[in-house]
Amino acid sequence: MSHHLLCEAVRSPVDVALARARIGHILRAAPHAPDAAAEFLSVTTERALDQVESGRPGEVRLEVSSDHRVLRVTVAGDGREAQAWVGTLNLESPLPRPGQGREGPAKDVSEVELLSVQQLADDRRHLRVARLARERADELASHQRELEETNQGVLALHAELAQASDEQRRLLRAERAARDEAESARNRLTFLSAASAQLMTTLQRPEIYGRLEKLLVPAYALAVDLWVCAEDDTLVALGGSDTQEPPAEVVRAVSERLPVDGEPKSDGVRGTAFPLLLPSESLGAMVLHRVADVEDDSLMLGELARRVASALDNAQRFEHERDTASALQRAMLTQLPRVPGLELTARYLPAEDGMNVGGDWYDVFPLDDGEYIGVVGDVTGHGIHAAVTMGQLRTALRAYAVDERSPAALLGLLHRLLDRLEPDLFATAVIIRFRQGGSEVTMASAGHPPPLLSKAPGEATPIEMPSGGMLGLPVDLTHTDHRVEIPPGRALLLYTDGLVERRGESIDDGIARLAEGFGTAFRTGGHPERAADELLSSALRGHSYDDDVCMLLLSPTADTD
């Protein structure tokens, strides 16, 4: 069973532009080969223009297969007798489902996309002119043969036939020029589509420069520089240039918002600066070092610079939000209290890749009767919103614990709070209660990975206990307290799923791997701080983690002073 992603009526080239832009937006969120995606989008646009130019209204439908691995597009006319065209695109991995942090189809269309479709329409008109010219040439040739058969002896007819032959050659040259122009325009359009797909699929500015360099060198330039505006409005080199001061053509291009040619060097090479334009500002300039001017490519390269600006703007916004969320989360992480008879150790690492920071937290705080409450939790979603929600849950737990001691009851209170506070966000958590100098720990879980308990030296196993549903689900949940003994020399590990989840691997395998590493890192007599570092290093070795990592380690000691 397939799922509809888009259905657009097309009655004009503008409708085709809108449909193309929205399909392109979906493709930017899809894991695919850039060249295949560009071809998929180009052919779909061409078929949609065919439908519009036929004079009959039609529609463009985009669907995704039940396993979210195949995109299927249909261009159909109005009426049952109209024949539909169908195209497919195989994805490298499943298309993200709704709610997994991806935005829906774009509602607005940039002038760039409209210009691309209009350019394709113009190319197709050139082809029609060439086709009419060829038909005219065939007609003239037929007429020439007829005249030769009937009037071979007339000198005037020879002159007319010579004139017709010249016309035929002229038309053939016009046809060849039109075909070359259409092919060149198609190649430029394909290049821009492929370049956009590559530039918009990364949120790292150095990687944007690396991809741009591969796109332009050596086909369009000998070398490429990128200069971007810093916060103090100075221009700094993002890649390519070894100098500290921007060339004069870069400064002019940024201020005048127009391409500027630099002075040729002794070897004949000169730089052309294309401004990186956004609607309200200029982010910097893209400099192409070339021997000769390529006037035919100036418009395309200027358009490419605008797309580079859009990619850099997205990357800057991402970096700002990621840094803000990370600073907010770190500010709310607790300094662990000193508990006689117990070693407490915690670790937190923000995600390496992607905007996946903001939702994990740990906390340990004392109650007024000698007991302590500890928690490790994870709010779904990422960014500032998740970090703020995490802070609200952390504060609420401390307030609820003034009157309530049961971890299960505390989870119930947090569940009702989150359901009212943020209906679209959910959370998992493990809450523990323990007493100074005691070996018994009471705990309850809400959809969280099971805590690990070290047993004999070198061995650790997950704690089997009832796990209620995630906090914030729109259902009534039941959480149950569970008690476990942790004698001196043993340890309890609470953690978030970023420590055990890996792509292509089940979470059970990840938990088993972590338990093995925990048993190895925490041996009798081992220091908890050193054990935590060893465990974190072994769990993340050779693995680029794209989610927060949070862990809390409790180890009773025989000393209660």
KOLLONU-78671 format. One record per residue (C-alpha): residue number from 1; residue in three letters; x, y, z. Coordinates in steps of 0.05 Angstrom, whole numbers, plus 5000, padded with zeros to 4 digits. Layout:
REM residues N
NUM:Ala:X:Y:Z
...
REM end
This chain:
REM residues 561
1:Met:5000:5000:5000
2:Ser:5028:5068:4980
3:His:5019:5135:5015
4:His:5003:5200:4980
5:Leu:5053:5256:4992
6:Leu:5029:5307:4940
7:Cys:4973:5318:4890
8:Glu:4976:5382:4848
9:Ala:4931:5405:4791
10:Val:4971:5432:4732
11:Arg:4939:5480:4683
12:Ser:4997:5528:4668
13:Pro:5073:5530:4672
14:Val:5066:5565:4740
15:Asp:5028:5505:4767
16:Val:5084:5461:4740
17:Ala:5135:5505:4776
18:Leu:5096:5499:4842
19:Ala:5092:5423:4835
20:Arg:5166:5418:4817
21:Ala:5187:5460:4877
22:Arg:5146:5419:4926
23:Ile:5172:5353:4898
24:Gly:5243:5381:4902
25:His:5232:5400:4975
26:Ile:5210:5329:4990
27:Leu:5271:5302:4953
28:Arg:5317:5344:4996
29:Ala:5292:5305:5057
30:Ala:5299:5238:5021
31:Pro:5362:5196:5023
32:His:5378:5187:4949
33:Ala:5432:5189:4896
34:Pro:5435:5263:4875
35:Asp:5441:5249:4800
36:Ala:5382:5201:4800
37:Ala:5340:5251:4839
38:Ala:5358:5307:4791
39:Glu:5338:5264:4731
40:Phe:5274:5243:4766
41:Leu:5255:5316:4779
42:Ser:5275:5339:4708
43:Val:5235:5285:4672
44:Thr:5174:5296:4717
45:Thr:5176:5370:4700
46:Glu:5181:5356:4625
47:Arg:5121:5309:4628
48:Ala:5080:5360:4666
49:Leu:5096:5414:4615
50:Asp:5074:5366:4559
51:Gln:5007:5359:4595
52:Val:4999:5434:4603
53:Glu:5017:5449:4531
54:Ser:4967:5396:4506
55:Gly:4912:5444:4527
56:Arg:4880:5396:4575
57:Pro:4884:5404:4651
58:Gly:4919:5349:4689
59:Glu:4950:5333:4756
60:Val:5016:5311:4786
61:Arg:5013:5259:4843
62:Leu:5072:5238:4886
63:Glu:5067:5175:4928
64:Val:5114:5135:4972
65:Ser:5113:5059:4978
66:Ser:5091:5025:5042
67:Asp:5164:5012:5061
68:His:5182:5085:5047
69:Arg:5238:5064:4999
70:Val:5207:5081:4931
71:Leu:5178:5148:4907
72:Arg:5127:5143:4851
73:Val:5104:5202:4810
74:Thr:5044:5203:4762
75:Val:5028:5256:4710
76:Ala:4956:5245:4686
77:Gly:4908:5284:4642
78:Asp:4835:5300:4655
79:Gly:4790:5243:4632
80:Arg:4793:5167:4632
81:Glu:4818:5164:4560
82:Ala:4880:5205:4577
83:Gln:4942:5163:4584
84:Ala:4982:5174:4649
85:Trp:5058:5176:4653
86:Val:5090:5143:4714
87:Gly:5161:5150:4740
88:Thr:5196:5120:4801
89:Leu:5257:5136:4845
90:Asn:5289:5084:4890
91:Leu:5314:5113:4956
92:Glu:5378:5091:4991
93:Ser:5341:5086:5057
94:Pro:5269:5097:5080
95:Leu:5239:5166:5072
96:Pro:5230:5197:5142
97:Arg:5159:5189:5166
98:Pro:5117:5247:5190
99:Gly:5137:5270:5260
100:Gln:5211:5250:5255
101:Gly:5236:5321:5253
102:Arg:5227:5335:5179
103:Glu:5185:5390:5152
104:Gly:5128:5379:5103
105:Pro:5125:5403:5031
106:Ala:5144:5474:5018
107:Lys:5087:5523:5010
108:Asp:5127:5578:4974
109:Val:5165:5575:4908
110:Ser:5228:5614:4895
111:Glu:5240:5653:4831
112:Val:5296:5605:4817
113:Glu:5250:5546:4809
114:Leu:5201:5586:4766
115:Leu:5260:5609:4723
116:Ser:5283:5537:4715
117:Val:5215:5513:4690
118:Gln:5208:5574:4645
119:Gln:5276:5559:4616
120:Leu:5255:5488:4602
121:Ala:5192:5513:4568
122:Asp:5234:5561:4525
123:Asp:5280:5503:4506
124:Arg:5222:5462:4484
125:Arg:5196:5519:4440
126:His:5264:5522:4407
127:Leu:5259:5448:4391
128:Arg:5191:5459:4359
129:Val:5219:5514:4315
130:Ala:5275:5467:4294
131:Arg:5224:5411:4279
132:Leu:5182:5459:4236
133:Ala:5246:5480:4200
134:Arg:5263:5407:4185
135:Glu:5192:5394:4159
136:Arg:5197:5456:4115
137:Ala:5264:5431:4089
138:Asp:5234:5363:4072
139:Glu:5176:5398:4036
140:Leu:5225:5440:3996
141:Ala:5266:5380:3977
142:Ser:5203:5344:3954
143:His:5184:5404:3912
144:Gln:5254:5407:3883
145:Arg:5250:5335:3860
146:Glu:5183:5348:3828
147:Leu:5210:5408:3790
148:Glu:5270:5368:3766
149:Glu:5225:5313:3739
150:Thr:5179:5360:3702
151:Asn:5223:5420:3681
152:Gln:5294:5394:3672
153:Gly:5305:5434:3610
154:Val:5286:5502:3638
155:Leu:5345:5545:3661
156:Ala:5301:5587:3705
157:Leu:5282:5524:3742
158:His:5355:5509:3756
159:Ala:5363:5577:3790
160:Glu:5301:5565:3832
161:Leu:5326:5497:3854
162:Ala:5394:5527:3873
163:Gln:5358:5579:3914
164:Ala:5317:5524:3948
165:Ser:5380:5486:3963
166:Asp:5411:5547:3997
167:Glu:5348:5555:4038
168:Gln:5351:5483:4058
169:Arg:5423:5491:4083
170:Arg:5404:5553:4121
171:Leu:5347:5516:4155
172:Leu:5391:5458:4172
173:Arg:5441:5504:4204
174:Ala:5384:5537:4243
175:Glu:5359:5469:4265
176:Arg:5429:5448:4288
177:Ala:5438:5513:4326
178:Ala:5370:5506:4360
179:Arg:5386:5434:4379
180:Asp:5453:5454:4408
181:Glu:5422:5512:4447
182:Ala:5368:5467:4475
183:Glu:5419:5414:4496
184:Ser:5463:5467:4529
185:Ala:5403:5495:4567
186:Arg:5383:5425:4589
187:Asn:5454:5412:4614
188:Arg:5454:5477:4654
189:Leu:5387:5461:4685
190:Thr:5410:5391:4703
191:Phe:5474:5419:4733
192:Leu:5436:5469:4776
193:Ser:5387:5415:4800
194:Ala:5443:5367:4818
195:Ala:5484:5423:4852
196:Ser:5424:5444:4894
197:Ala:5412:5372:4916
198:Gln:5484:5365:4939
199:Leu:5491:5433:4973
200:Met:5425:5429:5011
201:Thr:5437:5360:5040
202:Thr:5491:5383:5089
203:Leu:5490:5432:5146
204:Gln:5565:5438:5154
205:Arg:5596:5500:5122
206:Pro:5664:5469:5107
207:Glu:5629:5411:5074
208:Ile:5589:5459:5031
209:Tyr:5654:5489:5006
210:Gly:5683:5420:4991
211:Arg:5622:5400:4950
212:Leu:5622:5466:4913
213:Glu:5695:5457:4895
214:Lys:5681:5388:4866
215:Leu:5623:5416:4825
216:Leu:5662:5473:4793
217:Val:5734:5449:4787
218:Pro:5757:5438:4733
219:Ala:5694:5443:4690
220:Tyr:5680:5516:4704
221:Ala:5741:5543:4741
222:Leu:5813:5529:4759
223:Ala:5800:5543:4833
224:Val:5743:5568:4877
225:Asp:5745:5613:4939
226:Leu:5688:5627:4988
227:Trp:5687:5691:5029
228:Val:5632:5699:5082
229:Cys:5611:5758:5126
230:Ala:5629:5750:5199
231:Glu:5588:5778:5257
232:Asp:5629:5842:5256
233:Asp:5615:5850:5181
234:Thr:5686:5832:5162
235:Leu:5698:5783:5105
236:Val:5734:5718:5123
237:Ala:5755:5661:5078
238:Leu:5713:5598:5088
239:Gly:5755:5558:5039
240:Gly:5804:5563:4982
241:Ser:5841:5629:4995
242:Asp:5905:5632:5038
243:Thr:5902:5708:5047
244:Gln:5872:5745:5105
245:Glu:5847:5805:5066
246:Pro:5791:5796:5014
247:Pro:5807:5817:4942
248:Ala:5777:5882:4916
249:Glu:5728:5846:4871
250:Val:5700:5809:4931
251:Val:5688:5873:4970
252:Arg:5654:5905:4909
253:Ala:5611:5844:4894
254:Val:5585:5842:4966
255:Ser:5571:5917:4969
256:Glu:5542:5924:4899
257:Arg:5506:5857:4898
258:Leu:5531:5844:4827
259:Pro:5585:5799:4796
260:Val:5652:5835:4791
261:Asp:5714:5815:4750
262:Gly:5782:5823:4782
263:Glu:5846:5845:4747
264:Pro:5882:5791:4706
265:Lys:5946:5763:4735
266:Ser:6011:5752:4697
267:Asp:5989:5682:4677
268:Gly:5924:5707:4649
269:Val:5881:5680:4706
270:Arg:5832:5728:4739
271:Gly:5778:5719:4792
272:Thr:5705:5734:4781
273:Ala:5666:5746:4846
274:Phe:5593:5726:4848
275:Pro:5554:5754:4909
276:Leu:5521:5704:4956
277:Leu:5453:5737:4957
278:Leu:5394:5728:5004
279:Pro:5331:5770:4996
280:Ser:5351:5817:5053
281:Glu:5427:5813:5055
282:Ser:5491:5789:5023
283:Leu:5527:5733:5059
284:Gly:5593:5741:5021
285:Ala:5620:5722:4953
286:Met:5640:5661:4911
287:Val:5703:5673:4871
288:Leu:5719:5632:4808
289:His:5790:5635:4781
290:Arg:5788:5627:4705
291:Val:5832:5640:4645
292:Ala:5777:5662:4598
293:Asp:5708:5692:4608
294:Val:5650:5645:4595
295:Glu:5592:5693:4582
296:Asp:5543:5637:4568
297:Asp:5553:5609:4639
298:Ser:5549:5676:4677
299:Leu:5474:5671:4689
300:Met:5480:5599:4712
301:Leu:5539:5613:4758
302:Gly:5502:5673:4788
303:Glu:5443:5627:4801
304:Leu:5489:5576:4832
305:Ala:5517:5630:4879
306:Arg:5446:5644:4903
307:Arg:5436:5570:4920
308:Val:5503:5569:4956
309:Ala:5479:5629:4997
310:Ser:5416:5591:5015
311:Ala:5456:5530:5037
312:Leu:5504:5572:5078
313:Asp:5445:5609:5111
314:Asn:5414:5543:5131
315:Ala:5480:5519:5159
316:Gln:5489:5583:5200
317:Arg:5419:5579:5228
318:Phe:5431:5506:5246
319:Glu:5497:5521:5280
320:His:5466:5577:5320
321:Glu:5407:5536:5344
322:Arg:5450:5476:5359
323:Asp:5499:5518:5400
324:Thr:5442:5553:5437
325:Ala:5408:5487:5454
326:Ser:5473:5455:5476
327:Ala:5490:5515:5521
328:Leu:5419:5514:5550
329:Gln:5423:5440:5564
330:Arg:5492:5443:5596
331:Ala:5469:5501:5640
332:Met:5413:5457:5668
333:Leu:5456:5395:5682
334:Thr:5465:5383:5756
335:Gln:5529:5384:5796
336:Leu:5524:5318:5832
337:Pro:5518:5321:5908
338:Arg:5568:5287:5955
339:Val:5534:5226:5987
340:Pro:5573:5189:6041
341:Gly:5579:5115:6025
342:Leu:5563:5126:5951
343:Glu:5604:5145:5890
344:Leu:5563:5185:5839
345:Thr:5590:5196:5768
346:Ala:5554:5227:5708
347:Arg:5572:5240:5636
348:Tyr:5538:5280:5581
349:Leu:5558:5288:5508
350:Pro:5519:5328:5456
351:Ala:5506:5296:5388
352:Glu:5564:5298:5338
353:Asp:5520:5301:5276
354:Gly:5454:5335:5261
355:Met:5409:5379:5304
356:Asn:5399:5324:5356
357:Val:5419:5361:5419
358:Gly:5372:5384:5473
359:Gly:5330:5327:5504
360:Asp:5373:5284:5550
361:Trp:5385:5300:5623
362:Tyr:5406:5272:5690
363:Asp:5395:5297:5761
364:Val:5408:5276:5832
365:Phe:5382:5317:5892
366:Pro:5372:5305:5967
367:Leu:5305:5301:6004
368:Asp:5295:5327:6075
369:Asp:5296:5258:6108
370:Gly:5365:5232:6086
371:Glu:5340:5202:6021
372:Tyr:5359:5221:5950
373:Ile:5323:5222:5883
374:Gly:5361:5208:5818
375:Val:5336:5210:5747
376:Val:5359:5199:5676
377:Gly:5310:5220:5621
378:Asp:5303:5235:5547
379:Val:5253:5283:5515
380:Thr:5234:5267:5444
381:Gly:5250:5320:5392
382:His:5312:5362:5388
383:Gly:5336:5433:5392
384:Ile:5316:5490:5438
385:His:5244:5466:5446
386:Ala:5265:5398:5472
387:Ala:5317:5430:5518
388:Val:5266:5478:5548
389:Thr:5216:5421:5559
390:Met:5271:5380:5592
391:Gly:5285:5437:5640
392:Gln:5211:5442:5658
393:Leu:5208:5367:5674
394:Arg:5271:5371:5715
395:Thr:5243:5429:5756
396:Ala:5175:5396:5764
397:Leu:5207:5331:5789
398:Arg:5243:5369:5844
399:Ala:5178:5403:5864
400:Tyr:5137:5338:5864
401:Ala:5190:5302:5906
402:Val:5176:5349:5964
403:Asp:5111:5311:5979
404:Glu:5119:5247:5940
405:Arg:5173:5193:5950
406:Ser:5151:5136:5904
407:Pro:5189:5137:5837
408:Ala:5127:5106:5803
409:Ala:5081:5160:5831
410:Leu:5131:5214:5809
411:Leu:5130:5186:5738
412:Gly:5054:5189:5740
413:Leu:5056:5263:5759
414:Leu:5107:5279:5704
415:His:5064:5241:5654
416:Arg:5003:5283:5669
417:Leu:5044:5347:5668
418:Leu:5076:5333:5600
419:Asp:5009:5312:5570
420:Arg:4981:5381:5588
421:Leu:5045:5421:5577
422:Glu:5069:5395:5509
423:Pro:5018:5348:5476
424:Asp:5065:5337:5417
425:Leu:5126:5317:5458
426:Phe:5140:5253:5496
427:Ala:5194:5231:5544
428:Thr:5225:5168:5574
429:Ala:5256:5166:5643
430:Val:5282:5122:5700
431:Ile:5274:5150:5770
432:Ile:5310:5120:5830
433:Arg:5305:5132:5905
434:Phe:5361:5112:5953
435:Arg:5383:5127:6024
436:Gln:5451:5148:6049
437:Gly:5489:5088:6073
438:Gly:5436:5039:6047
439:Ser:5444:4986:5994
440:Glu:5372:4983:5970
441:Val:5349:5025:5910
442:Thr:5277:5035:5891
443:Met:5266:5050:5818
444:Ala:5211:5058:5765
445:Ser:5216:5064:5689
446:Ala:5174:5100:5636
447:Gly:5192:5069:5569
448:His:5266:5078:5582
449:Pro:5324:5029:5567
450:Pro:5334:4983:5627
451:Pro:5387:5001:5679
452:Leu:5449:4957:5682
453:Leu:5474:4924:5746
454:Ser:5546:4899:5754
455:Lys:5549:4831:5788
456:Ala:5613:4789:5791
457:Pro:5676:4824:5767
458:Gly:5672:4832:5692
459:Glu:5597:4817:5688
460:Ala:5535:4862:5682
461:Thr:5463:4848:5664
462:Pro:5401:4891:5650
463:Ile:5352:4897:5709
464:Glu:5287:4863:5692
465:Met:5230:4907:5718
466:Pro:5162:4932:5695
467:Ser:5167:4990:5646
468:Gly:5107:5035:5637
469:Gly:5093:5074:5573
470:Met:5128:5138:5552
471:Leu:5110:5201:5590
472:Gly:5061:5245:5553
473:Leu:5024:5191:5514
474:Pro:4950:5206:5509
475:Val:4931:5144:5550
476:Asp:4927:5126:5624
477:Leu:4993:5095:5645
478:Thr:5012:5051:5704
479:His:5083:5052:5732
480:Thr:5109:5004:5785
481:Asp:5164:5011:5837
482:His:5219:4959:5835
483:Arg:5271:4947:5889
484:Val:5342:4922:5878
485:Glu:5401:4911:5925
486:Ile:5468:4942:5905
487:Pro:5522:4919:5955
488:Pro:5589:4954:5960
489:Gly:5635:4936:5902
490:Arg:5577:4934:5853
491:Ala:5549:4990:5810
492:Leu:5484:5013:5777
493:Leu:5484:5047:5709
494:Leu:5428:5092:5683
495:Tyr:5435:5117:5611
496:Thr:5398:5144:5550
497:Asp:5387:5110:5483
498:Gly:5442:5150:5449
499:Leu:5492:5104:5483
500:Val:5462:5040:5453
501:Glu:5427:5058:5388
502:Arg:5462:5048:5322
503:Arg:5435:5048:5252
504:Gly:5420:4979:5226
505:Glu:5424:4947:5295
506:Ser:5369:4929:5344
507:Ile:5368:4964:5411
508:Asp:5373:4896:5446
509:Asp:5440:4884:5412
510:Gly:5463:4953:5434
511:Ile:5442:4940:5507
512:Ala:5479:4873:5506
513:Arg:5541:4908:5479
514:Leu:5537:4962:5532
515:Ala:5528:4910:5588
516:Glu:5591:4874:5564
517:Gly:5630:4940:5564
518:Phe:5602:4959:5633
519:Gly:5623:4894:5663
520:Thr:5693:4902:5634
521:Ala:5701:4975:5654
522:Phe:5674:4969:5724
523:Arg:5711:4916:5763
524:Thr:5718:4907:5838
525:Gly:5763:4962:5865
526:Gly:5759:5003:5801
527:His:5749:5078:5807
528:Pro:5679:5100:5782
529:Glu:5706:5161:5746
530:Arg:5757:5120:5708
531:Ala:5705:5066:5695
532:Ala:5656:5118:5667
533:Asp:5709:5144:5619
534:Glu:5728:5074:5596
535:Leu:5655:5055:5586
536:Leu:5640:5118:5546
537:Ser:5701:5109:5503
538:Ser:5687:5035:5488
539:Ala:5613:5047:5474
540:Leu:5626:5103:5424
541:Arg:5691:5078:5393
542:Gly:5686:5079:5316
543:His:5615:5105:5319
544:Ser:5591:5175:5300
545:Tyr:5534:5187:5349
546:Asp:5477:5229:5322
547:Asp:5439:5234:5388
548:Asp:5455:5259:5458
549:Val:5492:5212:5504
550:Cys:5476:5215:5579
551:Met:5495:5167:5635
552:Leu:5493:5164:5712
553:Leu:5535:5114:5751
554:Leu:5522:5096:5824
555:Ser:5571:5054:5864
556:Pro:5562:5041:5939
557:Thr:5625:5040:5981
558:Ala:5639:5010:6049
559:Asp:5659:5078:6076
560:Thr:5598:5118:6101
561:Asp:5636:5179:6129
REM end
